[in-house]
Every structure is written in structure tokens, then in C-alpha cells.
Amino acid sequence: MPLPKAIVFDLDQTLSASKVNISPAMAGRLTALLSRIPVAITSGQKFERLLEQVAAFLPTEALANLYLLPTSGAALFTFDGAGWRPVYEERISDDEARRIISIVEKAGREHGIIDDAQQTWGPRLEHRMNEVAYSGLGQNAPIGPKEAFDPDRARRRAFRDVLIPLLPGYEVRVAGATTIDITKEGIDKAFGLRNLATHLGIPIPDMLYIGDDLGPGGNDEVVIQTGIPTRAVRDPDDTAAYLDGLLGETP
């Protein structure tokens, strides 16, 4: 099949395990793609995580074709040869973040969702400049406990439903393995995709989105409304196999 004019990837469970660096083999595949077309990474993770997990493992000459959409599309960063520069940023102020964190903590304890006796790895709540993220086991939890925490998402969906009426003017979404992401209203991966398409001058139907969570209620599902063609994958191994076929079939 011909290469699309640009490819947008989800990060966790698509290019790597949650909060784990991409493998050398995946870095090689991305480098091959970047030599041909623009590639974007979108995630609920903060900008610094995208640098640590992906960009740090790519050659500098490839970065000019890499576009980073952290915090669920609330910002878009490009590399200008000297460093990373924002095309736009929809920030949540420190005052807003403190209020959101207070609401989440109070509601979590009142509804028995936040248990202070439960082991955590790092803070549960983090202001990521463009979003506030709640992670049930803390921001640095290892993969094993994260995968066992809420595999069917029922726990976080219930908490999300509690938080939505308490946070008017914000988007509240289940994301990742243990996380709920909170951004300004209207800010999500679809918002990021539309801004990316405008910046690149590439129509969305000529792009491709690859993600592990495109089903109903998934954190990638929202991109479908943009009209972007999608490819669902199970995990990074599935992504690798698909990219090997795509790269092998195209000149």
C-alpha cells in the first residue's frame, strides 16, 4: 500500500509500553518513516516524556520531520534545528491546576476512590502545564501494578463520571492504564490532529492514525470524528509488524 502523507501515532501501548522508552528497533522504524514523511506522536503524557521516550532515541537529522502533540493535543511542538518550539499551547494556569487538584482529591476521598493506605509510586496528581493528570498508582508506577489496577476501566470511568459535573469547562477523559486526563474544554487528540493538519498543510483524509485504543470509550476513539483513516494495533509488537509491511511495500 502507498504511504500516507503523514502518520500520527499514539504512544503508550502503541510505540512502547506505558512510560517506557521506545526500543532501538522501533527507533529504526520511525527513523525510516521520518526520512519519507512527517510523523507525529500524540499522548496524554507531558512534553518532556515524549522527548525522553521517543525523540531522544532518534537521530538529530530526523527530528525536523517529527511533530509532538503532548497532553492530549493541548500543544504542538516542532524542532527547528536548534531546539523544540511550540506552534501553540493551551495552558492550564497554576491557579486553575490547584483548584482542579483540590476538587479531584476531595471527590476521590469522598467516594472511596483515593485510598491513602494504598501503595503509590510518585504523586497521584500532576500539573502537566497543559493538563492535570490523575494516576491511580502515582505517576511513576511500574508496569505490572499498572496493568492490574483497572484493566476494564470501570474504576476510572466511575470516577470520571463523578468529576465531570464538578469540573465544568474542562474535558475529563480516561487514558492510559491508570490515568484520568483533564484539559480545557474542546482540547483532545482530535483538536491536536486538526491543528497538525493545518500546520502541515495536509488534508486529514491523507493522513493515518495508529493507536491501540480506538474502540468505544478508548482514548484514541476521539480521532475518528476527524475523518482520519485509522489502524488499530494491539501493542508495540503489532505496530512493528504493520510498519515492517508498510515500509517494505513502499519505495
C-alpha positions in Angstrom: 0.0 0.0 0.0 1.2 3.6 -0.6 2.5 5.6 2.3 0.1 8.2 3.7 1.2 11.8 3.5 1.7 11.8 7.3 1.3 9.3 10.2 0.2 10.1 13.7 1.0 7.6 16.5 -0.4 7.1 19.9 2.5 6.4 22.3 1.7 4.1 25.2 0.9 0.5 24.2 1.4 1.6 20.6 5.1 2.5 20.2 6.1 1.3 23.7 4.8 0.1 26.9 3.3 2.7 29.2 6.0 5.3 30.2 8.7 3.0 28.7 11.3 4.2 26.1 10.9 3.0 22.6 13.1 0.1 21.6 16.1 0.5 19.3 14.2 -1.4 16.6 11.2 0.9 16.9 13.5 3.9 16.7 14.9 2.5 13.5 11.4 2.1 12.0 10.5 5.6 13.0 13.7 7.0 11.5 12.9 5.2 8.2 9.5 6.8 8.2 10.8 10.2 9.1 13.1 10.1 6.1 10.0 9.9 3.9 7.0 11.6 5.6 6.1 13.7 8.6 5.5 11.7 11.7 3.6 12.9 14.8 3.3 11.4 18.3 0.2 12.3 20.4 -0.3 11.2 24.0 -1.7 12.3 27.4 1.9 12.4 28.6 3.7 15.7 29.1 6.1 17.1 26.5 9.2 16.1 28.5 8.0 12.4 28.5 7.7 12.4 24.7 11.3 13.7 24.5 12.5 11.1 26.9 10.6 8.2 25.5 10.9 8.9 21.7 12.8 11.9 20.5 16.0 11.1 22.5 16.4 7.9 20.5 16.1 9.4 17.0 18.9 11.0 15.0 19.0 14.8 15.1 18.6 15.0 11.3 15.3 13.1 11.6 13.7 15.5 14.1 12.8 18.2 11.6 10.1 15.8 10.4 8.8 14.9 13.9 5.9 16.6 15.5 5.0 16.2 19.2 1.4 16.6 20.4 1.7 16.1 24.2 -1.1 16.4 26.9 -3.8 15.0 24.6 -3.2 17.5 21.8 -3.1 20.6 24.0 0.2 21.7 22.5 2.2 21.1 19.3 6.0 21.2 19.2 8.3 21.2 16.3 12.1 21.0 16.0 13.9 23.9 14.3 17.4 22.5 14.3 18.4 24.3 17.5 15.6 23.1 19.8 11.9 22.4 20.2 9.5 25.3 19.7 5.7 25.4 20.4 3.4 26.1 17.5 0.6 26.5 20.1 0.0 25.7 23.7 -3.4 25.7 25.5 -2.1 26.0 29.1 -3.8 25.5 32.4 -2.7 28.1 34.8 -1.2 27.3 38.2 -4.3 28.6 39.9 -6.6 26.5 37.7 -4.4 23.5 38.4 -4.5 23.9 42.1 -8.3 24.2 42.0 -8.7 21.1 39.8 -6.3 19.1 42.0 -8.3 20.1 45.1 -11.6 19.0 43.6 -10.2 15.7 42.4 -8.6 14.9 45.7 -11.8 15.8 47.7 -14.1 13.9 45.4 -11.7 10.9 45.3 -11.6 10.6 49.1 -15.4 11.2 49.5 -16.2 8.4 47.0 -13.5 6.0 48.3 -11.5 6.1 45.1 -8.4 7.6 46.6 -7.1 5.4 49.3 -4.2 6.9 51.2 -3.2 3.5 52.5 -2.6 2.1 49.0 1.0 2.0 47.8 1.8 4.6 45.2 4.8 5.5 43.1 5.1 9.3 43.0 2.3 11.8 43.2 -1.2 10.8 42.0 -1.8 14.2 40.6 0.4 16.2 38.3 0.1 19.6 36.6 1.5 19.0 33.1 1.2 22.6 32.1 -1.5 21.9 29.5 -3.5 19.4 31.6 -3.9 17.9 35.0 -3.4 14.1 35.2 -4.6 11.8 37.9 -2.8 8.5 38.0 -4.3 6.0 40.5 -1.0 4.5 41.5 1.2 7.5 41.1 3.0 9.0 38.1 5.9 6.5 38.3 4.2 3.2 38.9 5.8 0.1 37.4 4.1 -1.7 34.6 2.9 -4.8 36.5 0.8 -2.9 39.1 -0.5 -0.5 36.5 -1.8 -3.3 34.3 -3.6 -4.9 37.2 -5.0 -1.6 38.6 -8.1 -1.1 36.4 -7.9 -3.4 33.3 -11.6 -2.9 32.3 -11.5 0.9 33.2 -14.7 0.6 35.3 -12.9 2.1 38.3 -11.8 5.2 36.3 -15.0 5.5 34.3 -16.9 5.7 37.6 -14.5 8.4 38.9 -14.7 10.3 35.6 -18.5 10.4 35.9 -18.1 11.8 39.4 -15.7 14.5 38.2 -17.5 15.7 35.0 -20.2 17.8 36.8 -17.6 19.1 39.3 -15.3 20.4 36.5 -17.4 22.5 34.0 -15.4 24.0 31.3 -12.9 21.0 31.2 -12.6 17.7 29.4 -12.3 14.7 31.7 -11.1 11.5 29.9 -10.0 8.0 30.9 -6.5 7.4 29.5 -3.5 5.0 29.7 -3.5 2.3 32.3 -4.3 4.2 35.5 -4.9 7.7 34.4 -7.6 10.3 34.0 -6.6 13.4 32.0 -8.2 16.8 32.5 -7.8 19.5 29.8 -9.6 22.7 28.8 -12.9 22.1 27.2 -12.6 21.2 23.5 -8.9 20.1 23.9 -8.3 16.5 22.9 -6.5 14.4 20.3 -9.0 15.4 17.6 -8.2 19.1 18.3 -4.5 18.3 18.1 -4.9 16.5 14.8 -6.8 19.4 13.2 -4.1 21.8 14.3 -1.4 19.5 12.9 -3.1 19.1 9.6 -3.4 22.9 9.3 0.3 23.4 10.2 1.4 20.7 7.7 -1.0 21.7 5.0 -2.0 18.1 4.6 -5.7 17.1 4.5 -6.7 14.8 7.3 -8.0 12.1 5.0 -4.5 11.9 3.5 -3.0 11.0 6.9 -3.1 7.8 9.0 -3.6 7.4 12.8 -2.2 4.3 14.5 -3.3 3.5 18.1 -4.1 0.7 20.4 -7.3 2.2 21.9 -9.6 3.1 19.0 -12.7 1.2 20.3 -15.7 2.7 22.1 -14.6 4.7 25.1 -10.9 4.3 24.2 -8.5 7.2 24.5 -7.9 7.1 20.7 -11.6 6.9 19.7 -12.0 10.7 19.6 -9.8 11.0 16.5 -12.3 9.1 14.4 -14.5 12.1 14.3 -11.9 14.0 12.2 -12.2 11.6 9.3 -8.6 10.4 9.6 -8.0 6.8 8.4 -7.1 4.6 11.3 -5.1 1.4 12.0 -5.9 -0.3 15.3 -3.0 -2.2 16.9 -2.8 -4.4 20.0 0.7 -3.5 21.3 4.1 -2.3 20.1 4.8 -5.7 18.5 1.7 -5.4 16.4 2.7 -1.8 15.4 6.2 -3.0 14.5 4.8 -5.8 12.2 2.5 -3.3 10.5 5.3 -0.8 9.9 7.6 -3.5 8.5 4.9 -4.3 6.0 4.3 -0.7 5.2 7.9 0.2 4.8 8.7 -2.9 2.8 5.9 -2.3 0.3 6.8 1.3 -0.4 9.7 2.5 -2.5 
